[in-house]
Amino acid sequence: MILKAVRNVLFDAKRSIPFTVAAVVGLLVPVLAAAHSITGSNAQYVQAIDGPAIAPFMYLGAKHMVTGYDHLLYLLGVIFFVYRPRHVIQYVTLFTLGHSLTLLTGVLGGFKVNANLIDAVIGLSIVYKAFENMGGFERVFGVRPNIPVAVFVFGLFHGFGLATKLQEFALSENGLVTNILSFNLGVEIGQLMALSGVLIVLGWWRLHRSFLTQAFNANTTLMAGGFILAGYQFVGYLVLPQ
């Protein structure tokens, strides 16, 4: 039964290869550019701050989330088949609680993890969610994952990913708590902005018959993007000095 289910998944994936290849090529540019890192003038500004700076850190948090392709791809997967507003709120709240907890713990508590490895896990979280959306767990393994628990657990990993970006800098202890809380608030604002746009597009797409017929292709592309993100970070872990 398992082999048959695997063949079915692979057969469906084969039909979506042309669409997937084209979309994945588009994903390569932002991935390789690492656009959501804090670099350049923003990095210099962060390290020069001495004391509370609520507005600047809120801006940096919002910018980081809006340009954070890995976080947004995961959230897209989470709400892809979620139609009821209360479920959207539930999952987004669980994700927010998870990444807020580890962001604050990581920076304020000095708990450090390897940035490449944690970002690789974030990439795999996208793979997990896309595979779940494709019905892979039921068809291949005969199990149904606990969605709320998975969203919260992966939120913890995403929070560590956010923390590693700030841990790269020598932040002043003066006003650190205020600034990190402001950064986290900015992340939530950026998340709401991004999700609003995604929900509008999904809502429009769901009105068309093409949604259900193209949903498998879309999640195949999402999975491919997750594998690319994870692979890129694994290579960075092996190549870059630790």
BELMO-V608017 format. One record per backbone hydrogen bond with DSSP energy under -1.0 kcal/mol. NH is the residue of the N-H (numbers start at 1). CO is the residue of the C=O. Records with the same first field share a line. If there is no record, write none. Layout:
NH->CO  CO
This chain:
5->1
6->2
7->3
8->4
9->5
10->6
11->7
12->8
13->9
14->10
15->11
17->14
20->16
21->17
22->18
23->19
24->20
25->21
26->22
27->23
28->24
31->27
32->28
33->29
35->30
37->34
42->39
44->40
45->41
46->42
47->43
48->44
51->174
57->53
58->54
59->55
60->56
61->57
62->58
63->59
64->60
65->61
66->62
67->63
68->65
69->67
72->68
73->69
74->70
75->71
76->72
77->73
78->74
79->75
82->79
88->84
89->85
90->86
91->87
92->88
93->89
94->90
95->91
96->92
97->93
98->94
99->95
100->96
101->97
102->98
103->99
104->100
105->101
106->102
107->103
108->104
109->105
111->105
118->114
119->115
120->116
121->117
122->118
123->119
124->120
125->121
126->122
127->123
128->124
129->125
130->126
131->127
132->128
133->129
134->130
135->132
136->131
139->135
140->136
141->137
143->137
147->145
150->146
151->147
152->148
153->149
154->150
155->151
156->152
157->153
158->154
159->155
160->156
161->157
162->158
163->159
164->160
166->162
167->163
169->166
171->169
176->173
179->175
180->176
181->177
182->178
183->179
184->180
185->181
186->182
187->183
188->184
189->185
190->186
191->187
192->188
193->189
194->190
195->191
196->192
197->193
198->194
199->195
200->196
201->197
202->198
203->199
204->200
205->201
206->202
208->205
211->208
214->210
215->211
218->214
219->215
220->216
221->217
222->218
223->219
224->220
225->221
226->222
227->223
228->224
229->225
230->226
231->227
232->228
233->229
234->230
235->231
236->232
237->233
238->234
239->235
240->236
